[in-house]
Each structure stands twice: as structure tokens, then as C-alpha cells.
Amino acid sequence: MKTDSRYIETPKIGFAEKLGFGTFSTASNVVFNFKDLFYLFFLTNVMGIKIEHAGMITALGIVWDAVNDPLVGYWAVNHTFKNGEKCRPFAFWCAVPWAVTVVLMFTCFDVAYGMKLAIAIAIYFLFELFNTFAAIPYNSMGGLATNRDADRRAINVARNLGGCVGSGIGGVALYPLLNLFGGLDENGNVMANEAGQIAFVYAAAVMGVICIIGSFAHYFTTKERVQQEIEDDSKIGIVEVFKMLLSCKSWVMNALYIIVYGILNLLIMSNVNYYATYILGSAKAATPIMAVFLATSVIGTVLCIPVDKKIGRRNTMILGAAIYMVGKIPFLINPYSFVTIYINGITVAVAMAFAFVLFNTNRNNLSDLIEFRSGRRIDSLVSTCDNLAAKLSKAAVNLGMTAALGAAGFNAELASQPQSAIDTICALLGWVPMIFAGIMLVIAVFHPIEKEMAEMRKIQKGEE
């Protein structure tokens, strides 16, 4: 059997390019953490929107984000920029509008309550549209920059390290920024008045500038090298796209894995500020928790490569889910302890770092696998279509979460919450993610990516 000529390794990528991926990840995670950690909290505790209505706003935004993901991805996969590239230029053209919408999301408008809801929804929809355009190079370039698995792992490690920096800026730095801009009271809690509102706008502006810098850095340091082997530029039909994806078992399992990952992130990010404010007694208490979480994420990211090499992709995914579950046990026993919340944060950080590096490396492999079977590269749709499923699931969980808090008597106007609301917050950080981590473990056990990739490489290299 002859060696398949399609498999020609691209040149090794250098440090500057890895740094470019890291800086873009910093920008993206500034947005991700800032929005996920504080937007629901901002709506209820600064804008004065009822928890049920705030849940509807965020759920509608997530649904719109889910719907526009495959629409934008489908347009992108059938679009080529003037320079011949398909994904990288989005980082350049979308940077400024993306940053502007971040600032607008955290801006209070002095209008009637109903109009306030309508404006919040409209701005959130605009944000999610530009966020989707920005996500195309973020999720696709790892597969387009190189076809070497070692380089792809290195890129995803750089992305996660950059993500930790961005998460630190988006999460840990917020309260110091709010304090700098005069938005915290003497107890370290956000003021629900003009001072708190203005402080949020200034803080969001800082995040927006970082988004622009990170996006431009990525654009000017990276390059698309992996080209579709078959010179076929004909338009791919949407039905054909979904047939390509759904016929690939690894894509289906990876999409399920990403769904659970997204839900776990939503539960953590949406509830840690409520936990800090109403259980630990100060919103600023979220800062050291997030700092430990992010520092441990760096360690988990660095450890992921040697662990993956030693025990394999599937086993590393299984290990991450198991660490997540074991770390939850002390918190379930005593959710009011500083010790257990930090144990919880440390173990969750390691598990989520493993998951992030591995499902993104899987995405890069899936683009190759689908091209091998169909002759067409659909990098932007591999990620946007699994995001569709993930975000619809997050929207449902978000509605359920806010409805549960509302039913438990949560009211942001109260200085302290009823015990039923406290118990619900603890459950949303304890038992509920424990269940989803168990689902993640099962998915990892049955994930076939290593087997399918090994079979493909064997054929490409002409082995019997």
C-alpha cells in the first residue's frame, strides 16, 4: 500500500505564534469570565432587574448565541477573504465592535423598567453576534495553523495559559478595578447607585481595550497553513454539513463533552459571586477564590501535556472528570467552610484545565478526520455546531438555575437571603455540578477520538 500523499506535515510553529494564540485567548477569556462571572450579578444587584427577568435575558442571549453560531459558521466556511484565508481575518475586523459591545453590556440606562429589559436584550444580542465572529479564529486556527498533534497540543496549552491570564483579568481584577473607580462600599460590596454603575463602565472599558490588543496580536503573529487538499470551492449545503458531523462518532461525543463542560462553567461562574456575597459576607471574597482557581488552572494546563502523553487522551479526560467529582465531596459535606470551598476550587480548576486543552485538541483532530472522509475542511463549523448544542443546553440550565433561585426566595434588594436561597446557591455549586461531572466521566469513557485518529493515520501512512 502506498503512503497517502495528503498527509504532509506542516513546519513547526515558533514561540511568537504560540504567544499570539495565548494573547488572543487572554482577550477571549477576559470577555468570557467577565460576562459569565458578573453579568447576571450586574443585572440583579446593579441594574435592579428581578432575578427571573435577568435569567430570561441571559437565557435569550445564550439561545441567540447558539442559533447564530452555525449560521455564522456556515457563512464563514463558504467565504474566503481576499488574502485567501478563511478564519484568521475575523480577529482583525471584529475586535473593535466586539470590545464596544462588552462596554455597552455593563452600562446602565436611566429608562423605564420595561425599556431597560428591551435594551439589555438588544445589546446582549449584538454582543453575542460579534463574540461568535471572534470565536471563529479562536476555535478554528489551532487546526489551520498546523497539522502536527504536538504543535496543536502546544497551541491549546498556550491558549489555556492565556485563558488563565484573561480569566484573572476578567475575574480577579474586577473588584480592585471597581474599588479604584469608586464602586465598592466599606464592606467590599458593589454599590447599586450611580457610583457603582460608572465603576462598572470603566472596568468594562479596561476589558475592551485588552480584547482589541489580544485580537490584533493574534492576527499579526499567526498564519493559516493547513489547506484543503481537494481543490473544491463549491458551496457546501447545510444538510451535507450536518451529515458530515453527525456521521462522525467522535464529533458527536466531543459535542456532548463540550455541552457538559459549558454547563459546569455556567454553574461556577454564575454562582460564585452570590456565594461570596451572601454566604461569606463580602463580594470581594470571590477574588481570592478565583485567584486560587486560576493559579491552579495554570498548573493543570502545564500538567495536561505530560499526563496526556503518559496515559492517553481518553484516560486523561476520565482522570479530569474523576478529580472534579472527588474534589466536590468535602464541599458537599460542609459547604460553609473556607477550606472546602478552596478544595473545591482547586480540584475543579485542574479538571476544567484538562477538559479545555483536550476538547480543543479533539476539535483540531476532528477537522482532519472529517476532511479525510469527505474531502472538505469545515473547521469553523466543527466548533460552531458543537457550540450550538452546548449553548442551548446552557440556556436551559440557566433558566432552571434562576428559576430555582427565584422560587427559593432570592431577592437582590435584601442584605441577607433566606435559608432556602442559601441552600440553593450551595446546591448549584455542589450537588448539581457533581451530577454533571458524573455525566462527563461517562462521555469520556466512550469517546473514540484516539481510535479513529489512529485508524486514519495508519491509512495515510500506507500501513497494512
Disulfide bonds with the S-S distance in Angstrom:
none
